[in-house]
Amino acid sequence: MNNLNKKAFGGLLNLLVCVSTLIFLPAWSLGYWQAWIFLFTFFSSSLAITLYLMKKDPRLLERRVNAGAAAEAEKSQKVIQGFAAIVFLTTIVCPAVDHRFSWSPVPTYVVLAGDMLVVLGFFIVFLVFKENTYTSGIIEVAAEQKVISTGLYAVVRHPMYAGAMILLLGVPLALGSWWGLLTIVPMTGVIIWRLLCEEKFLAAKLPGYSGYRDRVRYRLAPFVW
């Protein structure tokens, strides 16, 4: 196993430990069946995508593992990434607290629907990775990068963010929390903030992006925005 694969597996393991802690500690119970199903769904999907990239597109895997606020070149993106990390934490912690105090009686079928949204979100992200090897975890333009306008990119300009929003919508439901849905509001704001900054950057740095932006009207959701 090369160093990149070790780093990818290490990142997944670290994320699993962190997310599990952020769920079970506030919930103060291991008898949280919704959380166990969510963790299996979330990390089996993450692992499947990681294994695919290891075999088919290690360069994209490298772009994805070398991400985060510290890796961003622009200060504004460091701030946005910082906000995104905080909001993601609340998306995990809020449902766990909800579970501890039994604020939300969420039916089992809604919990399972939430897990399906998580899988759907990951599947959309997977399709984006298959279509666009330049899907870096930070805002940058590679020397050989070209505009991608096929696949989901022919429908919306930012399909990965669309997939991420579907995934994040599923998280509080999968964890059995109605109140957790409130965290989607700030997360949507952060995603839109980053998306607009990214479009401005790409229009200035990536040849052909301005024309693509004119051809594909919608950013996240067809016929909406």
C-alpha positions, 0 to 999 in steps of 0.5 A: 500500500502506497503512502497516498492510500495509507493517508486516505485510509487514515483520514477515513478512520480518523473521521469515523472516530471523530463522527462516532464520538460526536454522536455517542458522547452527546447522546450519552448512549450506545443504544442509539440504533439510528446512529449505528445504521447511519455510521454504516451507511455513511462510511461504507459509502465513503469507503466504496468511493475511496477504493474506486479512486484508489484504483481508477483515479489516484490523482483525484484521490490525492486532490481530495485528501489534501484538502481542508481550511489549511490547504486553501490558498485564499484567506476567504476560503479558509474562513468559509471552510472553517464555517463549514466545519463548524456547521457540519459538527452541529449537523452531527451533534444536534440530532445526538442531543435531540436523541438524548432528550427525546425531543423528536419522535421520528418514525422508522420509515423517515429514519430509513429515508434519511439513510437513503438520502445519504446514499443518494448524495454519495452516489451523486458525488461519485458520478461527479468524480467519474466525470471530473478528475479535477474535482479538488477539495480546495478551490484551484485550477490545475495546469491541464484542467479543462471545463467539464460540461458532460454528465451532471455538469450539463444539468447544473454547474455544481453537481457535487454541491447539490449531492452534498446538500442532499446528503446533509439533508439526510443526516439529521433524518437518519439520526432520528431528529426533526430539530436537526433539520434546522442545521441545513439552513446555515449549511446551505448558506455556507455552500452557496457562499463557497459556490459563488466564490468558486464561480468567480475564481473559475471565471477568472482562471479557467479558460472557457468557464464563462461560456459554460456558465452562460450555457448551463443556467442553473447552479444547484437545482434545475429550474430553481437556481 
